[in-house]
Amino acid sequence: MAQVVVVGGVNTDMVVQTPHLPRPGETVGGGSLLTTPGGKGANQAVAAARLGATVRVIGKVGADAFGEAARENLQQYGIDTAGLGRDPDEPSGVALIFVDAVGENAIAVAPGANMALTEDDVESQEGLLAGADIVVGQCEVPAEATLAAFRLAHDRGIRTVLNAAPGMPLSGAWSAVVDTLVVNEGEATLIGEAAGLTAESPAGWAKGLQRLGYGQVILTVGDRGAYVATADGARHVPAWGVDAIDTTGAGDGFVGGLAVALAEGRALDAAVRFACAVGGLATTAMGAQVALPDRAAVGALVGD
């Protein structure tokens, strides 16, 4: 069974479906408010757990009702929350999400306690890495905290996957401890331009980021699939055809699926193909975690 440790954000998502995404100064009438567990770290942890992995989470919530609900939600998926701290001063993170009629979204996040996670917090949870096959991180907690986890993993020969989302420039410290970098087109452009790169295509951005020192770069392109860049070059991995209604959890489903597939020993391109199936199926229902598919659903799509 795959052993996955996720370091990252834990939020409560408040989702409203609207005919179109609001423009500046515009009020758009929408449907009912849907309040669900979210946060990239929590979403990716649930995605991995739904696929059968043993999952542990390192993060931080507030000492409030949202935080307790988030903890209980993770536990109901069988996720180990011993590394999920409780901050007495900061509220739990909240994301406000608009979803339009074709499934596109706009998101604003109040990170709260997520940004109180420290390097010391992570190092105090070093024992959670015992037996791990892979450590996954994103950019919803301070970089120092995720770097600390990746250094611990790197020193122990544990594979690391960084989903550089939300997008931010990456210092040179990351390439030394990141085995696989996962970005979308916007994130790749932000990271690449900050490093002085230019490119004319997703494949070009993926190859450029790989030359910055990341051994494997995966650039997701939504319903077109993903581009993979390694020392052997760049290639396209196609998506699976699905009827999308909400893309909110797609990226996190992709990362969770990728982590499980890699932890199970699949080759990189096969792992990306599996991850595309997980991400695609996550778009076929409203919400983030509630839309993440189980192993049976993914198997039915990919014939696995």
N, C-alpha and C positions, 0 to 999 in steps of 0.2 A: 504494500500500500504506500502511495506517495506521501512523503512527510514534508509539509509546506509551512514556512513561517512567513507571516505578512506583517510588515512594519508600516503603519500608515494611518490615514484619517478615518475617523468614525463620526458620522453625522446623522441628523434626522433630516430627511428630504420632505419638503412641502411642495407638491406638484399641482399645477393648474393647467388643464388643456384648453387652448385658445384657438380661434380660427387662424390667426397668424401671430407671429412674435411681436410684442409691443415695440414701437419705435419711440425714440426719446420724446417725452411729454405726452405720450398716448396712453389712454386707458382702454383696455380690451376686455370685454365681457367674456367669461370662460365658464367651464363646467365646475363640478364640485371640487373642493380641496381634497387631495389625497395625501395623507401624511404617512410616510413609510421610512424604515431604516435606510441609511445610505452612508456615503463617504467612500472614497476610492479604496481605502484599506479594507474596510468592512465588506464592500461589494466583492472585491477580489477574493477575500477569505471565504465568503459564502459561495462564490462561483466554484472555488476549488473543493470546498466541502461537498457541494451538490454533486460533484463528479467523483466522489468517493475518497478524496484525500483526507489524511489526518492533518488538521490545521491548527496552528497556534497564532495568536494575534498579540502584537506589541503596539500600544497606543495610549491615548489618554482621553477621558471624558470628564465632564463636570460632575459635581456632587448634586445632581438634580434629577428630575423625573426622566428627562430625555436620555441622560446617561445610563440610568438604571434600565430603561427600556432597551437601549442599544445593547447593553451587556446581556440581558435576558434573551434578546433576539439572536445574538451570536451563539449563545449556549444551546438554543433550541436546534441549531444545525450541528451540534456536537463539537463546536469550536472551543478550544481551550482559551479562556479569557484571563488566565493568571497574570499575563503581562499587560492587561488593560488597566492602567492606573486611574485614580480619581483625583482631580484637582479641586481643592477647596475654594479657590478664588475665581476661576474662569468658568463660564457656562459651557455646556456641551455645544459642539459645532452644529450649525444648521445651514442647509442649502435651500434656496428658493428657486424653483424650476418652472419654466414655461415650456409647454410642448404644443407645437402647432398641428394643423390638420394633416400634414404629411409626415409627421414624426420627428421633425427637427426640433432642437431645444435651445434654450438660453438659460444659463445658470449663474446665480450669484451666491457666494458662500461666505458666511460669518464663521471663521474657523474656531474661535473660542479656545477650549482646552487643547485642541489638537496642536496648537502652536506653543503649548507649555511643555511638550515632550522634550526631554533633554538627553544629551549624550550619557549622563550618569544614569538616567532612567533606563536607557537601553542596556547599558553595560551591567546594570543590576539584574537584568533578565537573561544574562548570557546562558544560563542553564536551559532555557527554552530552545536553544539551537541544537541541543544534543539529539543526534539521530536525524537531523533535518537533511533533506535532499536538495532543498532550494530555499532561498530567502528572497522575498519580493518586496520592493518599496516603490513609493511614488513621491510626489512633491507637495502633499497636503500637511506635512509635519516639517519642523525645521530640518534643513539639510544636514546639520551636524548630527542629529539623531539617526537619520538613515545611514549616513556615512559610517557612524559607529557600528551599526548592525552589519553593514557590508564588510567592514574591516574584520570584525569578528568572524564572519562567514568565510571570508577570503583566507584568513589564517588557518582555518580548519578544513579548507578544500571544499567548501559548500558552494554550489553554484548560486549566482546572484542575477536577478532580473530587475532592472530599473525601468519603470514606466514613468517617463519624465513629464508628468501631467499633474496639475496644470503646468503649462510650459514656463520654463525659466532658463536663463543661461547656465551652463554647467562649467564649473571650474575644472582644472586639470586633475584634481584629486579624484574625480569620479572614474575616469577611464582605467585607473589602476585596480579598481575593486568591482567594476561592473562587467559581468560576462556577456549579458545580453541587454541591449538598450531598445526599448519599445517607445515609439513616438507616432503621433499623427502628422499630417502635412504641416499644420500650423506650428506645432511644437518643433518639428525638424527645422523649419525655416528660422524660428526664433533662436534655437541653439546654434544652427549653422552660421547665421549672419553675425551673431555675437562672437563667433570664432573666426570671422573673416572669410567665410565660405560663400560661394554663389553656386546656383544650380538651376537648370531649366526644367527639371522633371522630378517626380518622386524618387525614381531610381537614382538620379543624380545626387539628391540630398542624402539618400541612404548610403551611397558609396562615399560621399564626402564625410559623413559622420563616422563611418567605419574607419576612414583614414585618420581620424582624430585619436584613434587608439582603442576604440570599442571593437572587440573581437567579432561581435555579431550585432547587427542593427536590423530591426524590423520596423518598417514604416507602414502604418495602416492607412488604407484609403477607402474606408467605409464599405459600401456595397460592391466595390471593385476588388476587395481583398487586401493584399499586403505585398510590399516589396521587401525582400530579404537581401542584405548585403553582408558578405563575409570576405575573407582574403581571396576566395575563389571567384569573386565577382558578385553582381546583383541579378536577381531574377524575381519574376512576378508569381505570386501564389493567388489563384482566383478565389473569390468568395463563393458561397453557396446561395442559390436563389431562395429567398423567403419573402413573405409579405410583411413588410415592416410597418409598424404603427407608432413606435416610440423608440428613439435611439439612445435614451438616457443611459442605460446600463451596458451598451454594446462594447465599449472600450474595456470596461472592467471585466466583462464576461470573457473577452478575448484574452486578457492578461491572465485571469484565473485558469482558463483552459490551457494556455501556453505553459504555465507553471506546472500543471498536472502532467501534461504530455511530456515535457522535458524530464520531470522527476521520474516518470515511468520508463525513461530511456529511449523515447522516440527520437529519430533523427530530426534535425532542425526544420527542414521543409515539411515533413509530415506533422510535426508539432504545430507549425503555423497553420496548416490546413485544418487540423483539429480545432485550433483556437478560432479560426474563421467560422467554423460551424457553431461553436458556443456563442461567439459574439453575434452572429446572425440570428440565431434562435432567441437571443435576449431582446431583439427588437420586435418580436411578434406579440408582445403583451405590454401593458402599461406598467410603469414603475421601473425601479432598478433591481433590487434583490428579488422581489416577487416574480420578476420575469426571467430570472436566470434558469437555464434548463438543467435537468438532472441527466445522469449518464445514459439512461434509457432513451431519452429524447435525442441526445446527440448521436447515440448509436444508430437510431432509426434513420437519421439524416445521412450519416456518413457510411453506414453499413459496417460499423465497427462493433 
